[in-house]
Amino acid sequence: MDVREQPARSLPPVHEAWLPREHSLHRPRHGKRQTTALVSAAVFFCVPLLLLVVGVRPEAIENRRPAGFPSPGDGWGFFTGLNPWATDNLPLRDVAIHAHGDISEGLFGEVPNFDGPQQPAAGPVAPPPPTLELPPDSRTPNGSDLGTDGFPTVIQGRDNWMYFGFDTKGKCQPSQTMNDIVANVARLKAAVEASGRTFVLAVAPDKTTMVPEHLPGSYAGKACSAAPRTTFWRRAIIELNIVDLRVPLNQQADRIREPVYFPQDSHWTFAGGLTMTKEIAERVQPGVSLPWRTKKGSEWNSQADLPRLIGRTAASKTNRYELAPDGGSDRTDYVASDFQTPLVFRTNTGIGKIGTKTAMIGDSFTQFASPFFGAVFSDISITHVGQFAKDAKPVADRLADAQVVIFEIVERNLAAGASPISDPRIVDLIASTMAARPMR
């Protein structure tokens, strides 16, 4: 037969690893690199399981609930939810983060940067910033795109101060335009007032806004966050009539001769919470604070939230405060609550107090103010703003049950368009609920 008519050469009918070693197509089933990779994979997946069997449990190092196992009913969300679940529930995760931090700083002289939607957490805890995508028209002054990974979780300041990176990132990469933020909140305000209720919005200033003197000379987001910050405060005051806490907070810091923000935590202290309580109370009932008497109370200690995000630990300490609305006995009640279940205070009315039924929506900054709200408001419920994302209707109904409606939102979330109160769907729900139940 002519060689040109022979059938083309085909692969052997057996696995290439089973061929004789001298065969040109022989390939070992597991080379040295493959074996190493398989052993590494086995260790990676099996050791955490073995640790769980012997009783080692993952620690919630960010002071938030670890991500739950996704439900098969979530559709494609089941697969996208596996990664955060596996990350949060990895045993000895806290040890790994601390080791990462020690190696990064000790060996390379650099602070580790843990990217991702991390948040400072409780003691009290800030609401998690959402994962934001860069709007197409959001660019730096030189025209280059801002990269999401270009913003650190924690900004290392001078004099051992730390700042939350989302303070700047949220302004540089907002999820809503400033026009939309202001328009949506203005619509919320109008709906509440049209129903015959009192509307109060207080914005807790970012630490980068209030204590900028400890920021480094250069940091990611410094340039691109400056203009949005200025615009936000100007429009919030003029168009939304917010309770502007910046001057009162500075006056309080001068009065007590210490900062009202923690050096290594993203929050203000109880002195800051007391300041907000007074300013809101005066907005609701002018002159109500005239008989108040306050004094420093016992020392309060907690873990600072920002160091934990970069594999460190540090303590925050400050003083509690006592508040006597009528100038006599202290009426503060330090109840530990994150407001996921509404915190309700019902007390007797009296001098220096507000008797009108009040519903408040707050975030973690309100945790440093709730003892004072409980002392001053005779009938008040406080609910975490994050509950809107879980089940908004009961929250809207709770607001409609009250005559006075108060919102406290931290600057970084509202200015980034990341707060539920600038979400048009939430605004629509609150507006329709209020309209259906007007105050007589």
N, C-alpha and C positions, 0 to 999 in steps of 0.2 A: 504493500500500500504506500502511496506517495506520502512522504512525511508531512506535506502541507495539508493532507486530509486527516491527520491525527487529531483527536479531540484536544481541546485546550486543557492545560494543566489546572487542576482544581485543588482546593485545600483538602488535607487528609480527613477521613471520616472520624477521627478521634481528636480529643482535646490536645492542644499543642504541648501541654505539660506531660502527656503520656508518651510522646514520641521519644525515640532514642536520643540521648544527649548529643550524638554526633549529627543528628538530622538538622538541616539548615533552618527549619521552622520551629525547632524546639524552644520553648519558653518555660522557665520554672513557674510553678503555680504561685509560689510566694517567694519573691526575692527578699533580700535583707531589708530593703526599705519598706516593702509591703508588710513584712512581719512586724517591723517596728511600729508602723502605722496602726496595724491591727491591735497590737498590745496596748498602744497609747489610747486607742478608741475604747478598748475594753476597760482600761483603768478609769477613763473619763466618765463612762456611763455606769459602770458597776460600783465604783467606790461610793458615790453619793447614795446609791440604793442600799449598799451594805451599812453605811452610816445611819440611814433611816431605820434599818432593821435593828441596830444595836441601841437606838434611842436618841441619836443626835438629830436635833430639829433645827430648821433654819430660823434665824433670828431676824425680826423685823427691824433692820438697822436704820431705816429711814422714817421710823415712827408713823407709818401708815400701814394699812392692811395689805399684806402681800397679795399679788394678783391671784385670783382663783382659777381653778382648772376650767378651761372654756367648755361650753356646752356644745354637743354635736348639733343641736338645733340652731346654732348661730350661723350655719352655712359656711361660707369661706372665712368668716370670723373665727371659726374653730381653729383653723391653721394659723392665722395671724395672732391668735391669742396664746398659742403654745409657747412662743419665745418669752414673753414677759412672765408667764407662769413658771417656766423652767428657771429663769433668772432669779426670780424672787424666792423660789423654794429650794435653792441649792444649799445643802448643808455646808457650814463653815464659810459661807460667803463673806461674813464680816472679817474673818481671819485673812481671806484672800485680798480683800480691799486694803486692810491695814498693811499687809506685806507689799502690795503694789505701791502704796504711798511711801513706805520706808525705803524700798529699793529705788523708786523714782527720785526721791529727794536725797537719799544718802549716797547713791552711786552716781547719779547723773546731775544732781543739783537742780532738778526741775520739779515743780509741783505737778502731781498727776492731774490730768484732765479727763474726767469721766463724762463722756458725751451721753446724751439721751434725755428723755423727759423726766429727769429727777427733780425733786423738790425738797426744800427745807421742810422739816417736819416737826412733830409736836414737841412740844414743851411750851406752849402750844404750836400748832402746825399750820404752815401756809398751804392754801389750796394748790393742787398741782397745776403748773402751767401746761397748757395744751401743746401738742406737737404742731408747730406752726410751719407752713410752707411759705416760701418767699413769693410775695406777689410779683407778677411780671414787670411792673413798673417801679419796683423798689430797688434803687441803686444808690451807691455812695456818690459823693460829690464828684469823684473823678470818673464816674461812669461804670465802674466795675461792679459785678454782682457780689452781693454779700453771701457768703457760704454759711449754712446752718452750723457747721462744725467750727466756725471761726469764733464762736462765743463760748467762753468758759462757764462751767457750772457755778464756780465761785471766783470772784475777783479778789485777789490778794492785795489788801491795802497796806498803808503804812501804820506803824505803831501797833502791829498785831491786830488790825481791824480786818474784817472780811465783809464782802458784799455779795448779794445774790446776783448771779449773772443775768437772770431773766429781767432784772430791773432795766437793763439796757437792751437786751435782745428783743424783748416784747415791743419796744418802741421802734426798733430798727426793722423788725419783721412782723408788723401787725397783721392780724387775721381779718380786720375790718379797717376801712378808711376812717379817718377822724370825722368826716362828715356823717358817715353812717352811725358811728358810735354816738355822737351828740344827738343826731336825729332820733335814734331809737330810745335813748334815755329821756329825751325831751317828750317823746310820745308817752312813755311810761309815767312821767311826772304829770303830764296833762290828764291822763286817764284817771290817776288816783285823785287828783284835785277836783276833777269834774264830778266824781262820785260823792263829793262832800267830805273827803278825808284830808288830813294833813300829811303832806309828803316831805320827808327829810332825807337828803343824801349826803353822807359824810365820806370823804375819800381819805384813807390812811396813806400819808405820803411814804414813798419808798425811802429807804435809808440813804440811797444815793442822792436823793433830793434834799434830805434834811441834814445829813452829816457828810458832805462831799470832801471835807478837808483831809480825810484820811485815805481818799482814793489815790491810786498811783498816778504818776504823771501821764502815763499812756496805758490804755486798755481797750480791748475790743468793744466797740459800740459807743465809745466816748463821743465821737463826732456825729454819728448818725442818730443818736438818741437826744441830742441837745435841743434841736428845733421841735421835735414832736412833744417833748416834755413841756416846753414853754407854751406851745399852742394848746396842749391839753389843759393846762391850768387856767389859761386865759379864757378859753371857751367854756370850761366847766363852771367857772365863777360867773361869767356874764350870761351865758345861755341856760345854764342848769341851776344856778343859784345854790351851789353846793355849800356845805359847811367847810370852809377853808381852814384847815387846822395848822397850817405852816407857822404862822406868827404865834398863835397860842402855844404851840409845842416849843418854839424857841424861847418864849417867855418863861415857860415852865422849867426848861433846862437851866436858864439863868437863875431862876428862883431857888432851885434845889442844888445848884452848882455841880451838876453832873449831867451827862447825856441822857436823853430819854429813849435812846435806842441802845441795844446791847452791842458790844464791839464785835462779837463773833456769832451773832444770831441775826436772822433777817427781820426780827420784830422790834416793836417798841416795848418799853417796860410798863409796869403798872402806873407809873407817873404819866406815861403817854395815854393809857386807857382812861385814867381819871380826867385828863385834859379833854379827851373826846366826849366823855360823859357830860361834862359841864357845858361844852359848846352846843351839844345836841339838845340838852335840857333847856338851855336858854333860847334856842330856836323854837322849841315847842311851847314854852311858857316863859316869856321874858321876866327876869327878876327872881325866878324860882331859886337860884343859887345864893342869894344874898345871905340867908341865915346859915349856910353850910359851914361846917368846921372839919378840917382834915388834918391828919398828922401821920407821920411815918409809923408803920407797924413792924411786924417781925420780918426777919430776913427770909428770902425765898430763893431756892436753888433748883437748877434744872440743867439738863444737857443742852449745850448750844447746838442748833440745827446745822449750821453751815460747815463746821469742821467734819461732821460725819459724812458729808457728801464727797469729801476728798480723802477718806480713809483715816481721819484723825478723831480725837475726842477732846472736848473742852467744856468747862462748866460755865454757865451763866448764873449770875446772882444779882439780886436787886432787893428792894424792900417792898413789902405790901404797904397799902395805905388804908387807914381807917377814915370813914366818912360818916359824919353825923348830920343828916339833912336839916334837923331842927336846932343844931348847935349843941345838942346834949349827948345822947348815947350813940355809939358806933352801930351802924345798921348794915354794914357790909356782910356778905355771905359768900365765902370763897368755895363755890361748888365746882368740882372738876367736871367739865363738860366740853365736848367738841361740837355740840349743837346738832349732831346728826339726828338725835332725838330732841325735839324742842325743849329748851330749858325755860321753865315757867316760874316766875316770881309773882306771888300774890300776898301783899302785906297791907297793913292798915294805912289809910291816908293820913295826912298831917302836914305840918309846916315844913316847907322846903321840899315837898314831894309833888309828883304829878299823878293825879288820880285817873286820868283818861286811859281807857283800854288801848294798849299799844302792842303792835307786832313788829318785830325787828328781824331783818335779814342781815347776817354778818358773816365774816370769815374769821380766820385765826387771830386777827388783831383784836376782835371783840372779846376774845377770851381773857385779855388783860383788862377789859373794861366791865365785864359782866357783874363782878361784885358790886360795882358802883351803880350800874343800872338797876340791880336788884334792890339797892338801898333807896334809890330815888323814885323809881316808877312803881306804883302800887299794884299795877296789873300789866305785866309785860311777858311776852314769849319771844325767845330768841332761837332762830333756826339758821342752820348753816346754808349759805348760798348754793353750795354744791348739791343740795337736795332737789333743786330745780331740774337737774340732769337725771335724777333717779325717778322721781314721781312729782311732777310739777303741780298737778291739780290740788292735792291737799295743801301744798304750800300757798298757792293762790287763795284757796278758801280760808286759810288762817289769816292772811292779810285782810281779806274782806270782812273778817269778824271784828276787826279793830277800827278805831277812830283815827289813830295815829299810825302811820306806816313809815318805818325808818329803814334805810339801807346803809350799810357800811361796806365799802369795797376798797381793797388796796389799790393804789395807783397803778402798779405794774400790770394788773389784770384788766382794769377798766381801760387804761390807755392803749393796751394791745388789742382791744376788742375781744378779749378772752373771757369776759364776765357774762353770766347768763342774763344780766339785766340789760345788756345791749344786743341780745339775741332777739330778732323780731318775732320769733315764734313764742318766746316767753312773754314778751311785751303784749302780744295779741291775747294770750291766755289771761294775763293779769287784767288787761283792759276790759275784756268781755266779762270776767268774773266781777269786777268792780261795777261795771255798768248794770249788771243784772241784780246787784244788791246795793243800791245807793243808800247813803246815810240820810236819814230824815231829819 
